[in-house]
Amino acid sequence: MRKLWALLGLFVAVLLVFVGIATFSPSYQTCKAHGAEYAAAEYQGNAGKLTHKPITDNTFIDCESFFADENGAGVTALGTVLLFVVTGLLTWVAYDQGQTSRAQLRAYLFVETADIEWETPESIPSANVKLKNFGQTPAKSVCHWMHVIYGPNPRTNPFPDIDTSVKRPRAFPPGAVSRTYPRLTRALAPEEIQALANGDAAIYIRGKIEYVDVFGKDRWTVFCLFTGGALGLTKQVAQHSDGNDFI
């Protein structure tokens, strides 16, 4: 809506420029002079003796029309340019609104909830990750991958790449959810558990979601969650400051 108002404002501005050019043109001034001359002659009873036919009403509209008659080719050219500009702007607004509508209607796959399941110190920590399509249209060819890793906090090295070689595509209708349970490859040693409690280490949940929206566009979401670190030894997770993005 704001873009439409901006377009209307631009149109009015161009129209005012056009009117300004006409108002200060020699043709307009001649019209005004003829009108004043006719009024004076009529007052003196000599209107019939004028050698030219003036604009008798001497109004703004009359003189603008007089300018258009005297400068027909220029007015036509200017009108054509104005029409071209307005048509281009309307096309741009229509395209922009189409893109906005697509953004509002497309599928959006994100993590809805997640936590760490860790029953005993001797058990292997695993994640409980719930994915959801928050969009208004289905997502197709949905594939997702996740891994759980243990590491220092803060990170001293880049995260390893997520293995996306295995694909099992599926569809996600609007509001559809899916739960995944990735886990560490081993149990943690006592000193590693203590490092989690001290905030010197963290368990990271990293994942990637790839899908195609209803408009045929390839989309992806990457996420990174963690527990430990500032959270301490808990099952709750938070979003990491790095590794979260989407298109």
WOJO-V990604 format. One record per helix or strand of 3 or more residues. SS is the DSSP state (a for helix, b for strand). FROM is the first residue (numbers start at 1). TO is the last residue. Records with the same first field share a line. If there is no record, write none. Layout:
SS = FROM-TO ; FROM-TO
This chain:
a = 2-23 ; 26-44 ; 47-49 ; 60-70 ; 72-105 ; 190-198 ; 229-231
b = 109-117 ; 126-133 ; 139-152 ; 170-172 ; 177-180 ; 201-212 ; 218-228
